[in-house]
């Protein structure tokens, strides 16, 4: 059993584990709504949209988290504004923001003397470099994500299943959508320095998608997604230690692998259970 425990005797691996667990609890609620509403492309665009702010902060010697927050605010405002343009589809607006922000980020990074190193760090992160103060920031972000999820649950739920009904019930769907974008931005900002902007979708999308066939309620999907994200973090760090692979990429790859495993097992269960109906996600 030493192979299972030895990696986590190192302090930096312990911090990486706790960081990954906290990121999983942040990504679970946001990722659940992203999966339920089919917003994966938006999540991808927002994760790449962080690059200009983070790159500019790195170039100026500032705080990377502040730069990421600034970019997230710009992306959220841009998506919200373009979503209200009647002659422009939401996908087109998101795509334009995606390309524009990513291009701007690469231009800023190219001004640095260490282009390759900086770009690699920004895109792929470094989960093993998590510091004690990073854990504190992640804990606060996790608490904020929980509060927003609880307070906005009814509005998010109505928005996900019937936007017109949400408007009829006076739940202000446009405001709910903007808050949901903020929750998504929070999850991405909190996660990018753990697994990087390119791999953040691994913890944002894969765990909720893997949990969906097994949970009977939205809250159940969130809880199971957080557990699967933590499992991917533990297993990814363990594998990266023994196989000498990139830790963040290994965590993300394992999260995606759990998704495929979940759906294979779900398919086998459905075949054995026929003609019993598949579980129905309860609206609560």
N, C-alpha and C positions, 0 to 999 in steps of 0.2 A: 504493500500500500504506500510505500515511500514515494513512488512516482506520482501519486495523487496529491501528496502533501508537501513534498520538498519545494516545488516552485513557489508556494505561498508562504514559505518561511522568510522570503525576501520582503523587506518593507515596501519596496517600490511596486512589487507585484500585488501586495495587499491593498495598497492605495489604488492601483489599477482596477482591482476587483470591486472595491467599494465604489469607485467612480463609475464603472460600468453598470453596477446595480442601480445607482442613483439615476443614471441616464436612462436606464430601462423603465424606471418608474415615471420619468418625465415623458418619454416617448410613447408609453402605452396609451394614455388617454388621447393625445393628439393623433397618434397613428391609427387608433381605432376609428376616429371620425374621418380621417383621410381615406381609409379602406372602405368604410361604409358609403361614403359620398363619391368614390371613384376619383379622388384628387391626387393620385400618385404623381402625375406629371407636375402638378403645382408644387408638391413637396420637393421634387427633384429640382425644379426651377429655383425655389427659395433656398435650397441648400447651396446651389452654385452661386446664387445671388449674394451670398455672404462674402465672396472672394474679394470684391473691391475694397470694402471696409476693413477687412482683416489685413489685406495686403498693404493698404495705406497706413494702417496702424503699425505694422511691422517695419515699413520703410521709414516712418518717422520716429520709431522707437517708443511708441505708445502702447497702451493696453489692448491686446488683441480682442478681448471680450467686448470692450467698448466699440471697437471697429465693427465687430460682428453685429452688435445690437443696432448700430447706425444703419448698416446695410439691410438688416431685417426690417427696420422701420420703413426704409425707402421701398423695399419690395412689397411690403404689406400695403402701403399707401398706393403704390403703382397698380397692384392687382385689383385693389378695391376701386380705384378711379377708372381703370380700363374696363372693369366689369360692368360699369354703368354706361358705357358707350354703346348705343343701340346698333350702330353699323359695324361693330367690331366684335367678333366672337371671342369668348373668354380664352379659348385655347390659343388664338392668334396673339392676343395681348400678352398672355403668359409666355409664349414662345419668344416674342420680341424682347420682353424684359429679361428672359433667360439669356439669350444671346448677347444682348447689350451689356448686362452686368458682368457676365463671364468674360467678355472681350475686354471690358474696362479693367477687370481684375488682372488679367494676363498682362495688359499694357503697364499697369502699375508695378507688378512684380518684375517685369522685364527691366525696369529702371534700377533694380537692385543689383549689386555686384555679385550676389550669390543666388542668381536666378534659379538654378536647378534645385538647390537645397531648400530654398524658401518655398518654391512651388510644391515640391514633394511634401513638405511639412504641412502646408495649408490644405492640400488635397487629400492626404491620407492620414493626417493626425499622428499622435504618438501617445497611445494609452498608457505606456509605461513611464511617461514623464509627468503623470498627474501628481500635483503637490497637495499638501494639507489644506492650503487656502482654496484650492480648486474644489476640494470635497465640500467645503463650507458653502461655496457659491452654488454647487450642484444641489446641496441639501435645501437651500433657500429656494432655488428654482423648482425643485420637486414639490415643495410645500405650495408654492404659487400655482403650479400646474394643477395640483389637487384642489385648491380652493376654486380656481376658475372652472374646472371640470364639474365640481359639485354645484356651484351657483348657476352655471350655464347649461346644465344637463338637459333641462326640459326644452329650452330653446334650440339647443344643438340637435336634440332628438327630432323635434318637429321639422327642423330645417333639413335633416338628412332624409326623412321619409316623405314629406309633403310641404314644400315651401309655401304654397298658397294657403294651406291650413294654418301654418305658422303665422302668416299675416292676418288671417281671420281671427286667430286667438289673441292677437295683439302682442305677439312675441318679438316683433321688430326683426324680421329675418336678415335685413341688411346689416343691422348692428351685430346680430349674432354671428353673421358671416365674418365681419371684421374682427370680432373677438376671437373667433375660431382661427383666423389667420394669425392673430397675435399669439395664440396658444401654440400653433404650429411653428411660428418663428422662435418662440421660447425653447421649444424642444430641439430645434435645429441649432440654435446658438449654444445651448448647453452641451450639445453632443459633438460639435464640429472638432473641438480640440481633443476629443477622445478617439474618434475614428476618422476624422477629416470630412471635408465637404462632399467628396465623392462617395464615401462609404456610409454616410449618415443614414441613408435610406434603408440600410440593412437592419438597423435597430428600430427605425421608425415604421417601416412597412411590413417586414417579414414576420415579427412576432404577432401582431394583431391578425394578419392574414392566416397565420398558422393556427391561431386560437379560434377563428371564426367557425369552423365546422364542429367544434366541441362545446361551445358555450351557448347557453339558452337566453342570455340577456346581454345588453350592451355593457353593463358593469362587469358581467362575467368575462366578456372578451377582454376588457381592460385588465382585469386581475390576472387572467391567464397569460396575456401578452407580457405583462411585467415579469411574471415567473419565467416565461420562455426567454425573455431578453436577458434576465439574470443567469439563466442556464447557459445561454450562448456565450455570455461573458466569461463565466467560469470555465467552460469547456474550451473556448477559444484561447484563453490565456494558458491553460494547461497544454494544449496542443502546440501553441507557438513556442512554449518553453522547451518542449522535448524535440520538436521538429525544426527549431531555429527559423521560424517563419515570422513575418510581420504580424505583430499582435493585433492591431486594429483590423487589418484585412482578414485575419483568421476568425476574429469574433464575428464580423459581418458575414463571412462565408458560412460559418456554422449556423447563424441565424437564418440564412436563406435555406440551408440544408434542412433545418428543422421544419421550415414551411413545406418543402417538398415531401418530407417524411410524413408530416401531418396529413397532407392531402392524399397520399398513397394509403395510409392507414384508414382514413375516412372513407375512401373508395372501397376498400376491402370490407369495412364494417357495413357499408350500404348494401353491398352484394349479399352478405350473409343475412342481413336483417330484412331483405325483401320478403313480402311486399309492404313492410312497415314503413311509414312515412319518415322522412328525414327530420331531424330536430329543427324547430322553428324558432328563430330569434325573437324573444319576447321584447316588446316595446315598453321598457321601464328603466 
